[in-house]
């Protein structure tokens, strides 16, 4: 249980070896309506200065954040169930991360690793090689974003196999660049009007237990039959162990191992996109571990660096080394400040037992959500601090995106940051930082109950 102590404006949490101190009181507080007057002013400026294509979930502007809350410019304190879309897993401005960033910024902010390298990049690669599943020899390469890392994983797989075709899955989300839009399944808002897309991308059916009713092996046979008939032997299969934007879909047990085994048997590179599921988010350091999957290549980003832009591809040495010298890299890839933040994030996860904390959050959230269950809640699923509720029209399995939007909007108005997702737009997704207190989670779930 997360214990909370408040002393004036400073709030501390203690959980085993973890102590988090933040200057923000860990309690929801509404000083104005949402959005308040200062946020409305900034929204007007945003509309005049920022491209229309950049959307917003909540119409408020942040000034501070810490623990499990975000404070806006009007003094409203919101409970954070989004973590910047699974980025601030260890908490916003976690103490170790802040210290590491400050020290590195004072030393140097950039040299480009491809010009004059530095130890931080090597140290992050060593940690990734140590932490990712499997005891085989590994190599890592660092980039800036999840989409960039996914693209490079495909490049590496193509270089290693000499083949071009790539298989992705229904409901997948892999990014917004040209190649990753092709890998992504959902048209709006990610693909509409932006084609043509990269060629040699093929799609197979995913295991979606709530909607297809198949066990894992049966769903795998369906997917592999599609691949065999429509593709043959691709360079790579790219899959999220738990889908993110597609609706937090957890494949039925046995599905992922069967796909991975097929890849091994056919010399196809199995790429696990752990951009959203990595770094303690699902109650394991990486979601592949839940079923003992050892990916050939693992893509990480989001929670890797405590809020700074960093991503990576880590994998079998013989595959990673297939690309020629100079074929991988980028000006900002593995920026020294981001590397310092990543090392501090990994230290925080291990020192503060955040994998175990994610499991506690799962138990708490699923227990509370199960008590809300009625004929509008079709499914409650997820692992760790990556939990979702799929909303349906009463008495059916028909998706109800209008209800999802209404519940999220009502929660926002009451000071709780809630995100939606899913191919049908009918899924409420919860990604609280692992530094959130039980009391805040309870309050947020009380609000959700009222909104439903």
HUJOQUI-V170237 format. One record per pair of residues at least 4 apart in sequence whose ideal C-beta (glycine too) atoms are under 6 Angstrom apart, sorted by sequence separation. I is the first residue (numbers start at 1). J is the second residue. D is the distance in Angstrom with one decimal. If there is no record, write none. Layout:
BEGIN
I & J & D
I & J & D
END
This chain:
BEGIN
32 & 36 & 3.4
35 & 39 & 3.7
45 & 49 & 5.9
46 & 50 & 4.9
50 & 54 & 5.4
72 & 76 & 4.8
83 & 87 & 6.0
84 & 88 & 5.0
88 & 92 & 4.7
90 & 94 & 4.4
105 & 109 & 5.8
113 & 117 & 4.9
119 & 123 & 5.8
127 & 131 & 5.9
128 & 132 & 5.8
144 & 148 & 5.5
168 & 172 & 4.8
186 & 190 & 5.6
187 & 191 & 4.9
188 & 192 & 5.0
208 & 212 & 5.1
214 & 218 & 4.3
226 & 230 & 5.7
227 & 231 & 4.9
251 & 255 & 3.9
254 & 258 & 6.0
274 & 278 & 3.8
277 & 281 & 5.6
300 & 304 & 5.2
315 & 319 & 5.2
317 & 321 & 5.8
323 & 327 & 4.1
329 & 333 & 5.9
347 & 351 & 5.7
348 & 352 & 5.5
361 & 365 & 5.9
362 & 366 & 6.0
365 & 369 & 5.9
366 & 370 & 6.0
373 & 377 & 4.8
382 & 386 & 4.9
392 & 396 & 5.8
422 & 426 & 5.5
432 & 436 & 4.5
436 & 440 & 5.2
6 & 11 & 5.2
14 & 19 & 5.5
35 & 40 & 5.3
65 & 70 & 4.3
83 & 88 & 4.7
93 & 98 & 5.2
111 & 116 & 4.5
143 & 148 & 4.3
175 & 180 & 3.0
187 & 192 & 5.3
214 & 219 & 4.2
251 & 256 & 5.7
263 & 268 & 4.2
277 & 282 & 5.2
280 & 285 & 5.9
282 & 287 & 4.5
284 & 289 & 4.1
288 & 293 & 3.9
305 & 310 & 4.1
315 & 320 & 5.0
323 & 328 & 5.2
334 & 339 & 5.8
349 & 354 & 4.6
382 & 387 & 3.9
392 & 397 & 5.4
393 & 398 & 4.5
411 & 416 & 4.3
422 & 427 & 3.5
436 & 441 & 5.9
71 & 77 & 5.1
143 & 149 & 4.8
158 & 164 & 6.0
174 & 180 & 4.4
184 & 190 & 5.3
243 & 249 & 4.3
284 & 290 & 5.7
304 & 310 & 5.2
382 & 388 & 5.1
392 & 398 & 5.8
421 & 427 & 5.0
5 & 12 & 5.1
13 & 20 & 4.8
64 & 71 & 4.4
263 & 270 & 4.0
288 & 295 & 5.7
381 & 388 & 5.6
393 & 400 & 4.9
411 & 418 & 4.4
62 & 70 & 5.2
63 & 71 & 5.7
69 & 77 & 5.1
70 & 78 & 4.9
113 & 121 & 4.9
242 & 250 & 5.2
278 & 286 & 5.3
392 & 400 & 5.4
421 & 429 & 4.9
4 & 13 & 5.7
12 & 21 & 5.0
129 & 138 & 4.0
174 & 183 & 4.1
380 & 389 & 5.6
391 & 400 & 4.7
62 & 72 & 5.8
63 & 73 & 5.3
70 & 80 & 5.1
174 & 184 & 5.4
181 & 191 & 5.1
260 & 270 & 5.0
277 & 287 & 3.7
301 & 311 & 3.5
408 & 418 & 4.8
418 & 428 & 6.0
419 & 429 & 5.0
2 & 13 & 5.5
3 & 14 & 4.9
11 & 22 & 5.6
61 & 72 & 5.9
69 & 80 & 6.0
129 & 140 & 5.8
173 & 184 & 5.1
369 & 380 & 5.0
379 & 390 & 4.2
60 & 72 & 4.1
61 & 73 & 4.9
68 & 80 & 5.4
128 & 140 & 4.5
154 & 166 & 5.6
207 & 219 & 3.6
274 & 286 & 5.2
300 & 312 & 5.0
377 & 389 & 5.7
378 & 390 & 4.8
391 & 403 & 4.8
408 & 420 & 5.2
2 & 15 & 5.0
172 & 185 & 4.9
391 & 404 & 5.0
9 & 23 & 5.6
11 & 25 & 5.7
171 & 185 & 5.4
299 & 313 & 5.6
378 & 392 & 3.9
11 & 26 & 4.7
125 & 140 & 3.9
168 & 183 & 4.3
170 & 185 & 5.6
182 & 197 & 3.7
376 & 391 & 5.7
43 & 59 & 5.7
181 & 197 & 5.6
182 & 198 & 4.5
272 & 288 & 5.1
297 & 313 & 5.8
298 & 314 & 5.0
404 & 420 & 5.0
205 & 222 & 5.6
183 & 201 & 5.9
205 & 223 & 5.4
297 & 315 & 3.7
376 & 394 & 5.9
42 & 61 & 4.6
179 & 198 & 4.3
182 & 201 & 4.2
204 & 223 & 4.3
296 & 315 & 5.6
375 & 394 & 4.5
378 & 397 & 5.7
178 & 198 & 5.5
296 & 316 & 5.4
375 & 395 & 5.4
39 & 60 & 4.7
39 & 61 & 5.1
204 & 226 & 4.7
278 & 300 & 4.4
281 & 303 & 5.9
362 & 384 & 5.1
365 & 387 & 4.9
404 & 426 & 4.8
204 & 227 & 5.4
272 & 295 & 3.7
296 & 319 & 5.8
401 & 424 & 6.0
35 & 59 & 4.2
150 & 174 & 4.8
274 & 298 & 5.7
275 & 299 & 5.9
279 & 303 & 3.8
361 & 385 & 4.4
401 & 425 & 3.6
404 & 428 & 5.8
35 & 60 & 5.2
150 & 175 & 5.6
270 & 295 & 5.3
279 & 304 & 5.8
399 & 424 & 3.6
401 & 426 & 4.6
66 & 92 & 5.5
237 & 263 & 5.6
270 & 296 & 4.8
271 & 297 & 4.6
272 & 298 & 4.9
273 & 299 & 4.9
274 & 300 & 5.3
275 & 301 & 4.4
276 & 302 & 5.8
358 & 384 & 3.5
400 & 426 & 5.3
65 & 92 & 3.9
269 & 296 & 4.7
275 & 302 & 5.4
358 & 385 & 4.7
399 & 426 & 3.8
147 & 175 & 2.6
151 & 179 & 4.9
202 & 230 & 6.0
310 & 338 & 4.0
416 & 444 & 4.9
146 & 175 & 5.9
147 & 176 & 5.9
202 & 231 & 4.7
147 & 177 & 4.6
150 & 180 & 5.2
308 & 338 & 4.3
237 & 268 & 5.9
241 & 272 & 5.7
416 & 447 & 4.8
244 & 276 & 3.8
310 & 342 & 5.6
39 & 72 & 6.0
147 & 180 & 4.4
219 & 252 & 5.8
233 & 266 & 5.6
236 & 269 & 4.2
237 & 270 & 5.7
238 & 271 & 4.4
240 & 273 & 4.8
260 & 293 & 5.3
305 & 338 & 5.0
308 & 341 & 4.4
414 & 447 & 4.9
39 & 73 & 5.8
234 & 268 & 5.8
257 & 291 & 5.5
38 & 73 & 4.0
39 & 74 & 5.8
165 & 200 & 4.9
166 & 201 & 5.5
167 & 202 & 5.1
168 & 203 & 5.7
169 & 204 & 5.5
170 & 205 & 5.3
171 & 206 & 5.6
220 & 255 & 5.0
236 & 271 & 5.2
238 & 273 & 6.0
242 & 277 & 5.1
256 & 291 & 5.3
306 & 341 & 4.9
391 & 426 & 4.9
38 & 74 & 5.0
164 & 200 & 4.5
170 & 206 & 4.7
216 & 252 & 3.9
219 & 255 & 5.0
241 & 277 & 5.7
305 & 341 & 4.2
411 & 447 & 5.7
167 & 204 & 5.5
169 & 206 & 4.2
215 & 252 & 5.4
216 & 253 & 4.9
217 & 254 & 4.9
256 & 293 & 5.4
305 & 342 & 4.2
390 & 427 & 5.0
36 & 74 & 2.9
216 & 254 & 2.9
220 & 258 & 3.5
224 & 262 & 5.5
304 & 342 & 5.4
216 & 255 & 3.8
220 & 259 & 5.8
306 & 345 & 4.3
388 & 427 & 5.1
389 & 428 & 4.6
24 & 64 & 6.0
305 & 345 & 5.7
411 & 451 & 5.2
26 & 67 & 4.9
208 & 249 & 5.4
217 & 258 & 5.9
388 & 429 & 4.8
410 & 451 & 3.9
24 & 66 & 4.6
32 & 74 & 4.6
26 & 69 & 6.0
31 & 74 & 5.9
209 & 252 & 4.8
387 & 430 & 4.7
22 & 66 & 3.3
31 & 75 & 3.8
207 & 251 & 3.8
407 & 451 & 4.8
22 & 67 & 4.6
24 & 69 & 5.5
31 & 76 & 5.3
207 & 252 & 4.7
242 & 287 & 5.2
407 & 452 & 6.0
30 & 76 & 5.4
241 & 287 & 3.9
241 & 288 & 5.2
385 & 432 & 5.4
29 & 77 & 4.2
207 & 255 & 4.0
385 & 434 & 5.9
28 & 79 & 5.1
167 & 227 & 5.6
167 & 231 & 6.0
165 & 231 & 5.3
167 & 234 & 5.0
166 & 234 & 5.7
165 & 234 & 3.9
166 & 235 & 6.0
280 & 349 & 5.0
166 & 236 & 5.1
167 & 237 & 4.7
168 & 238 & 5.2
169 & 239 & 5.6
173 & 244 & 5.6
163 & 235 & 4.0
171 & 243 & 5.5
173 & 245 & 3.4
173 & 246 & 5.6
161 & 235 & 4.5
172 & 246 & 6.0
280 & 354 & 4.5
171 & 246 & 3.2
280 & 355 & 4.8
283 & 358 & 4.4
283 & 359 & 4.2
358 & 434 & 5.7
158 & 235 & 4.8
357 & 434 & 4.8
364 & 441 & 5.8
368 & 445 & 4.4
372 & 449 & 5.5
157 & 235 & 4.7
171 & 249 & 6.0
280 & 358 & 5.4
157 & 236 & 3.7
283 & 362 & 5.8
354 & 434 & 4.5
174 & 273 & 5.9
283 & 383 & 5.3
282 & 383 & 4.0
283 & 384 & 3.3
282 & 384 & 4.0
281 & 384 & 5.7
281 & 385 & 6.0
282 & 386 & 5.2
281 & 386 & 5.3
157 & 269 & 3.9
153 & 271 & 4.9
150 & 273 & 6.0
146 & 275 & 3.6
250 & 381 & 5.3
248 & 382 & 5.0
248 & 388 & 3.5
153 & 297 & 4.9
153 & 299 & 5.3
150 & 299 & 5.5
149 & 299 & 4.7
149 & 301 & 5.8
131 & 285 & 5.8
133 & 288 & 5.2
146 & 301 & 3.6
133 & 289 & 5.7
160 & 319 & 4.7
134 & 294 & 4.0
153 & 313 & 4.9
133 & 294 & 4.7
152 & 313 & 5.5
149 & 311 & 3.9
160 & 322 & 3.8
159 & 322 & 4.4
149 & 313 & 5.3
159 & 323 & 4.8
144 & 309 & 5.0
146 & 311 & 5.4
132 & 298 & 5.0
145 & 311 & 5.5
156 & 323 & 5.6
143 & 311 & 4.6
210 & 379 & 4.2
142 & 312 & 5.2
140 & 312 & 5.4
141 & 313 & 5.4
140 & 314 & 4.3
247 & 421 & 5.7
247 & 422 & 3.5
138 & 314 & 5.8
245 & 421 & 5.1
246 & 423 & 5.9
139 & 317 & 5.0
138 & 317 & 6.0
136 & 316 & 5.8
137 & 317 & 4.2
247 & 427 & 4.5
139 & 320 & 3.7
248 & 429 & 5.4
132 & 314 & 4.9
128 & 312 & 5.6
128 & 314 & 4.5
141 & 328 & 5.1
143 & 330 & 5.9
144 & 332 & 5.4
144 & 333 & 6.0
86 & 276 & 4.8
89 & 279 & 5.7
143 & 333 & 4.6
142 & 333 & 5.1
89 & 281 & 5.7
142 & 334 & 3.3
86 & 281 & 5.9
97 & 306 & 3.8
94 & 306 & 5.5
121 & 334 & 4.2
89 & 303 & 3.8
87 & 302 & 4.9
114 & 329 & 5.0
124 & 339 & 4.8
86 & 302 & 4.9
90 & 306 & 5.4
120 & 336 & 5.1
86 & 303 & 5.9
118 & 336 & 5.5
121 & 339 & 5.4
124 & 342 & 5.0
88 & 307 & 5.2
112 & 331 & 5.8
120 & 339 & 3.6
127 & 346 & 5.4
87 & 307 & 5.7
120 & 340 & 5.7
123 & 343 & 5.9
113 & 334 & 5.0
104 & 336 & 5.6
105 & 337 & 5.8
104 & 337 & 5.0
101 & 337 & 5.6
104 & 340 & 3.8
186 & 423 & 5.7
101 & 340 & 6.0
100 & 340 & 4.2
101 & 341 & 5.4
100 & 341 & 5.9
97 & 341 & 5.1
100 & 344 & 3.8
97 & 344 & 4.5
96 & 344 & 4.1
97 & 345 & 6.0
96 & 347 & 5.7
96 & 348 & 5.0
171 & 423 & 5.0
94 & 348 & 5.4
90 & 345 & 5.4
90 & 348 & 4.6
17 & 351 & 6.0
18 & 352 & 3.5
82 & 417 & 4.6
81 & 417 & 5.4
16 & 353 & 5.1
78 & 415 & 4.9
79 & 416 & 4.8
80 & 417 & 5.2
81 & 418 & 5.5
82 & 419 & 5.1
78 & 417 & 5.4
91 & 433 & 4.8
91 & 435 & 3.4
86 & 431 & 4.8
88 & 433 & 5.3
89 & 434 & 5.6
83 & 431 & 4.7
81 & 430 & 4.9
82 & 431 & 5.5
83 & 433 & 4.8
81 & 432 & 5.1
58 & 412 & 5.2
79 & 440 & 5.4
81 & 444 & 5.8
68 & 433 & 5.8
79 & 444 & 4.5
67 & 435 & 5.4
68 & 436 & 3.1
68 & 440 & 4.4
34 & 412 & 6.0
34 & 413 & 5.2
30 & 415 & 5.1
28 & 415 & 4.6
26 & 437 & 5.5
26 & 440 & 5.8
20 & 435 & 5.1
28 & 443 & 5.7
13 & 437 & 5.7
4 & 437 & 4.9
2 & 437 & 4.7
4 & 439 & 5.9
2 & 438 & 4.9
END
